Amino acid sequence: MEWQCTGLRWPDERGGPVLGWQKGRRTRGSVLAYGTELGFRASGGRTCVGARGNACPMAAVVPERSTGARCAECGRLDRAHSVAADTIPDDPRTYRVYLAWFGAGMVKVGITAEERGAARLREQGAVVFSWLGRGPLMAARRAEEVLRAALGVPDRIAYARKRAVRAELPGAGERAGEVAELYGRAVTLDGGGWPEALERLPFDAVDHAGIFGIDGPGGPGGAVRAVTGLVDGGVVVGRLIAAAGPDLHLDTGADGVVVVDTRLMTGWALTAAGPAAGTGSGTGVSVPTVVVGGGASQDGLF
């Protein structure tokens, strides 16, 4: 059995991204550093990563272009213990409600278990966020629904939209200001809008642009293409310049910046690959890609 990729994690607000791996019940992580070369080759086929710490009993094959690396049965098992799916309303843990900012005019409201800290915000690629309140799960869920309607913001934003705006972020002050304006509206809702069981938290804009590597001259600078899926023997090689949410931004040289959604890497066995592992044309990417913001994918090279 080979080590299987489990995607990108953000366990520490002071550290960088960590690429996860599993072999049966064994797990490990590879800390990624900006400015270093990152290269891998997909091997074999993509198989289900299982659920709740258990391997898939069928080692089922999953689609190469799916951002979920679970078969139907393991997917059902995973959702059976999901807060997002409202399957555990009696969860005794404390939850926090937050506002998350991804780009100009792109804000969402959500909840996360307090014990996870801001890891959930980093996993979503939130550039700026502020806590709104804390309390029992159902109070947090009610506040989330009320705020979505009152502020006119969604609870989900597509990753493609998030990555499309990363190269044109406004300054830190403007980013925080937009979140502050919505926070002010949220905490002054008319009577009955804010659940009594939810404790309000003070405004504190936390900016992740630095930890993501997307602020300043070393930022991604506008991705050219995005990987749409891996294939057996396919290679991705580049210099890691930024990461946000599940996305890695790789500078591939003459072919520009390529985004790899690590959710597409989950379920694959990956081996190391260097610049010489390219495909003869000098590029280090030999998997299907699509123009960022475009609609049609291109198989193989750029």
C-alpha positions in Angstrom: 0.0 0.0 0.0 1.3 3.4 -1.0 0.9 6.8 0.8 -2.2 8.4 -0.5 -2.6 12.2 -0.6 -5.3 13.7 1.6 -5.1 17.3 0.5 -4.0 20.6 2.1 -4.4 21.5 5.8 -3.8 24.8 7.7 -3.2 23.6 11.3 -1.3 26.7 12.6 -2.1 30.3 12.1 1.6 31.2 12.4 2.7 28.4 10.0 2.2 27.6 6.4 0.2 24.9 4.6 0.7 21.2 5.2 0.1 18.5 2.6 -1.5 15.5 4.2 -0.9 11.8 3.6 -2.4 8.5 4.7 -1.6 4.8 4.5 -4.3 2.8 6.2 -4.7 4.4 9.6 -1.2 6.0 9.5 -1.1 9.7 8.7 1.7 12.3 8.2 2.1 15.8 6.8 4.6 17.6 4.5 5.1 21.3 5.5 5.3 23.4 2.3 7.5 26.5 2.1 7.1 29.4 -0.4 9.9 29.9 -2.8 10.8 26.2 -2.9 10.3 23.8 -5.9 7.4 21.5 -5.7 7.0 18.6 -8.2 5.0 15.4 -8.2 3.9 12.6 -10.6 0.5 10.9 -10.2 0.8 7.1 -10.0 -1.8 4.4 -10.7 -5.4 5.5 -10.3 -7.4 7.7 -7.9 -9.2 5.7 -5.2 -11.6 6.6 -2.4 -9.9 8.0 0.8 -12.6 6.5 3.0 -14.5 8.2 5.9 -14.1 9.0 9.6 -10.6 7.6 9.7 -11.5 4.3 8.1 -10.2 3.1 4.7 -12.7 2.4 1.9 -13.5 -1.3 2.1 -13.8 -1.5 -1.7 -10.8 0.8 -2.5 -13.3 2.3 -5.0 -12.2 4.3 -8.0 -13.3 7.9 -8.0 -13.5 10.4 -10.9 -10.3 12.3 -11.7 -12.1 15.7 -11.9 -14.2 15.4 -8.8 -13.1 17.7 -5.8 -14.5 15.0 -3.5 -12.3 11.9 -3.3 -15.0 9.6 -1.7 -17.2 6.9 -3.2 -20.9 7.2 -2.7 -21.0 4.9 0.4 -18.1 6.6 2.1 -19.6 10.0 1.2 -22.8 9.0 3.0 -20.9 7.9 6.0 -18.9 11.1 6.2 -22.1 13.3 5.8 -23.8 11.3 8.6 -21.4 13.1 11.0 -21.4 16.4 9.3 -22.4 19.7 11.0 -22.8 21.3 7.6 -25.4 18.7 6.7 -27.3 19.3 10.0 -27.0 15.7 11.0 -25.8 16.3 14.6 -28.1 19.0 16.1 -27.3 17.9 19.6 -23.6 18.5 19.3 -22.5 19.8 22.7 -19.5 21.8 21.5 -19.3 25.6 21.4 -19.5 27.1 17.9 -18.5 30.5 16.5 -20.2 32.6 13.8 -17.9 34.5 11.4 -17.8 36.9 8.5 -15.2 35.9 5.8 -13.9 38.2 3.0 -12.4 36.8 -0.2 -12.4 39.8 -2.5 -14.2 43.1 -3.1 -17.9 42.5 -2.6 -17.3 38.8 -1.9 -18.2 38.1 1.7 -19.9 35.1 3.3 -21.2 34.2 6.8 -20.5 30.8 8.4 -20.0 28.8 11.5 -17.2 26.6 12.8 -16.4 24.7 16.0 -14.6 26.9 18.5 -12.0 24.2 19.2 -10.8 24.5 15.6 -9.9 28.2 15.9 -9.5 29.9 12.5 -8.4 26.7 10.7 -11.7 26.5 8.8 -11.3 30.1 7.6 -7.8 29.3 6.2 -9.1 26.1 4.6 -11.8 28.2 2.7 -9.2 30.7 1.5 -10.7 33.6 3.5 -8.3 36.6 3.1 -9.9 38.5 6.0 -12.3 37.4 8.7 -13.9 38.5 12.0 -15.7 36.6 14.6 -19.3 37.6 15.3 -20.4 35.5 18.2 -20.1 32.2 20.0 -22.6 29.8 21.6 -24.4 26.5 21.1 -24.7 24.9 17.7 -28.4 25.7 17.0 -28.0 29.3 18.2 -25.0 29.7 15.8 -26.9 28.1 13.0 -29.9 30.3 13.5 -27.7 33.4 13.6 -26.0 32.2 10.4 -29.4 32.0 8.6 -30.6 35.4 9.9 -27.4 37.2 9.0 -27.4 35.7 5.5 -30.8 37.1 4.8 -30.2 40.5 6.7 -26.9 41.2 5.1 -27.6 39.7 1.7 -24.5 37.5 1.8 -24.2 33.8 0.9 -23.0 30.8 3.0 -21.0 29.5 0.1 -18.7 31.0 -2.6 -17.2 28.9 -5.4 -13.5 28.4 -5.3 -13.2 29.5 -8.9 -14.5 32.9 -8.0 -12.2 33.2 -5.0 -9.0 32.4 -7.0 -10.1 34.7 -9.8 -9.8 37.8 -7.6 -6.6 37.0 -5.6 -4.3 38.9 -8.0 -6.3 42.1 -7.6 -6.8 42.5 -3.9 -7.3 46.0 -2.5 -5.1 47.2 0.4 -5.3 45.8 3.9 -7.3 48.8 5.2 -9.9 48.6 2.5 -10.2 44.8 3.1 -10.8 45.3 6.8 -13.1 48.2 6.2 -15.6 46.1 4.2 -15.7 43.5 6.9 -16.1 46.2 9.6 -19.1 47.7 7.8 -20.9 44.3 7.6 -20.0 43.5 11.2 -21.6 46.8 12.3 -24.8 45.9 10.5 -24.8 42.4 11.9 -24.5 43.4 15.6 -27.2 46.0 15.3 -30.0 43.9 13.9 -33.5 44.7 15.1 -34.9 42.8 18.1 -35.4 39.1 17.6 -32.7 38.8 15.0 -29.8 37.8 17.3 -30.3 34.6 19.3 -30.2 35.2 23.1 -27.9 32.2 23.6 -25.2 33.6 21.3 -22.6 35.8 22.9 -21.5 38.7 20.7 -17.7 39.0 20.1 -15.8 42.2 19.4 -14.7 43.1 15.9 -11.2 42.0 15.2 -10.2 41.8 11.5 -7.7 39.0 11.0 -5.8 39.2 7.6 -4.5 36.0 6.1 -2.8 37.6 3.0 0.6 37.2 4.6 0.3 33.6 5.6 -1.2 32.8 2.1 1.7 34.6 0.4 -0.7 36.6 -1.8 0.2 40.1 -0.6 3.0 42.3 -2.0 5.5 41.7 -4.8 5.9 38.0 -4.0 2.2 37.3 -4.6 0.6 35.1 -7.3 0.4 37.9 -9.8 -2.5 36.4 -11.7 -2.8 32.7 -12.4 -2.9 31.8 -16.1 -4.3 28.3 -15.8 -5.8 25.9 -13.3 -5.4 22.1 -13.2 -8.7 20.3 -13.7 -7.6 16.8 -12.7 -4.6 14.5 -12.5 -4.0 11.5 -14.8 -1.8 8.4 -14.4 1.8 9.5 -15.1 0.9 13.2 -15.2 3.4 15.6 -13.9 3.2 19.0 -12.1 6.4 20.9 -11.4 6.9 24.5 -10.3 8.0 26.9 -7.6 5.5 27.4 -4.9 4.7 31.1 -4.6 1.4 31.2 -2.7 -1.4 29.0 -1.3 -4.9 29.8 -0.2 -7.6 27.4 0.9 -7.1 24.2 -1.0 -5.1 26.0 -3.8 -1.4 25.9 -4.5 -0.1 28.6 -6.8 3.0 27.4 -8.8 5.2 29.5 -11.0 6.1 27.2 -13.9 8.4 29.7 -15.6 7.6 30.5 -19.2 4.0 29.1 -18.9 3.1 31.4 -16.0 1.4 30.7 -12.7 -0.7 27.5 -12.5 -3.2 26.8 -9.7 -3.5 23.3 -8.4 -6.6 22.6 -6.3 -5.3 20.0 -3.9 -8.7 18.5 -3.5 -8.0 17.0 -7.0 -4.8 15.5 -5.6 -6.6 13.6 -2.8 -6.9 9.8 -3.4 -3.8 9.7 -5.6 -0.4 8.1 -4.8 2.1 10.8 -5.7 5.9 10.4 -6.3 8.4 13.2 -6.4 9.2 14.8 -9.8 11.8 17.4 -10.8 12.1 19.9 -13.7 13.5 17.1 -15.9 10.3 15.2 -15.5 8.5 17.5 -18.0 7.3 16.4 -21.4 9.9 17.5 -23.8 8.5 20.9 -24.5 10.1 22.4 -21.4 6.9 22.6 -19.3 6.6 20.9 -16.0 2.8 20.4 -16.3 1.4 17.5 -18.3 -2.1 17.2 -16.8 -5.4 18.7 -18.1 -5.7 22.4 -17.4 -8.1 25.3 -18.1 -7.7 29.0 -18.5 -8.5 30.7 -15.2 -11.9 32.2 -15.6 -12.4 30.3 -18.8 -14.9 27.6 -19.5 -13.3 24.9 -21.8 -10.6 22.6 -20.5 -7.5 21.5 -22.5 -6.1 18.1 -22.2 -2.4 17.7 -21.7 -0.1 20.6 -22.2 -0.8 24.4 -22.1 
